[in-house]
Amino acid sequence: MDGALSLTRVVRKATVSFEVIDSHGDASTVQVECLAPEMTPRALIGILCNDLLVLCRDPSQGQDPHSPVDLWAVLRMQTLPQPASIVHGNGQSSVFQNRCTSD
């Protein structure tokens, strides 16, 4: 399976700092992990190879069929409880939401 898909949203795990005041009136900073959605529509090409989904970006935007592509992400497809994991990346956990059409 391969073909064009549209990345509609990326949700990354982020750490946010908050200042809290305790019962004595002393302020301190705490780090809280949360989810940070990014609405970044992006045209990608998906190639499913056994249990890996390779996502590539076409810098020519479909104008040159012989253009090399940029590797955007490699996902390992899994069964429950975790549908996909990042095989190689910058160390941040992310969830990708894609829109695909099938023939």
N, C-alpha and C positions, 0 to 999 in steps of 0.2 A: 504494500500500500504506500502510495506517495501522492503528494498533491499540495495545492495551495490551501492555506488556512489563515484566519485572521485572529491574531491575539487580541483579546478584548480587555483583559485585566490581569495584572500581576499583584499578588498579595504577598508581602514580605514580612518576616518577623522583625520587629524593630524594638529598640530599647529607648524609653523616654524617661527623662529625669523630672521628678516632681519635688517641690519643697513642701515638707510637712512640719507641723508644729505639734510637739508633744504636750502632755498634760501640765508640764512645768513651764510652758511658753518658749521652750528652746526649739529653734529651727534646725532641721537636718534635711538632707537630700536623699531620696530613695530612687532606685532604678526599677522601672516597671516594664516588663515585656508585653508587647501588644502587637496587633496586626495592623499593617499600614497598606491599604489598597492603593494601587496606581492605575489610573485609567489611561493607558497608553496604547491606543489602537496601533497595531503593527502588522504588516503583511509578511507572512513567513511561509516557508515551504517545509512540510513535514514528511519524513521518511521513516516508516516503521520497519525496523530490522529485528525480527524475532521479538525479544522483550525490551528493545531500546527504541525510543522515539527521538529521532534527530531533528532538531529545528534549525533551519538555516534562513539567512536573509539574503535576498538577491539584490546586490547593489545596482544592477542595471534596471531593476523594476520590470523585468520581463522583456526588455528591449533587445537583449543579446542572449540567444539561446546557448552560447558557448562561454558565457561569462562565468568566472569562478564565483562561488557563494561564500558568505561569511558564516561560520559556525556560531549559532546563537545559544543553543543549549542542547544537552543530551539528557534525556529522562529515562530511567529504568521503570518500565511498566510493572506493576505488582498487583496482587489481589488484596482484598481487605486485610487489615484495617487501613492500609496506606496505599492509595491508588497510584502514586508516582513519587519517585525520589530523584534528587539531582545527583548525577554521576560525577560531574566535574563542574565547578563554578567558583565563585569568589568567597565561598564559605557561608553566605547568607542563605537561610531557608526561604523558599519561595513556593507559591502555588500558582500555576498558570491556568487561565481559563481561555479556551479557544473556541472559535466557531468554524466548523468545517461543513462542506457539502459532500455528499456521496453520489456516485453514479450508479 
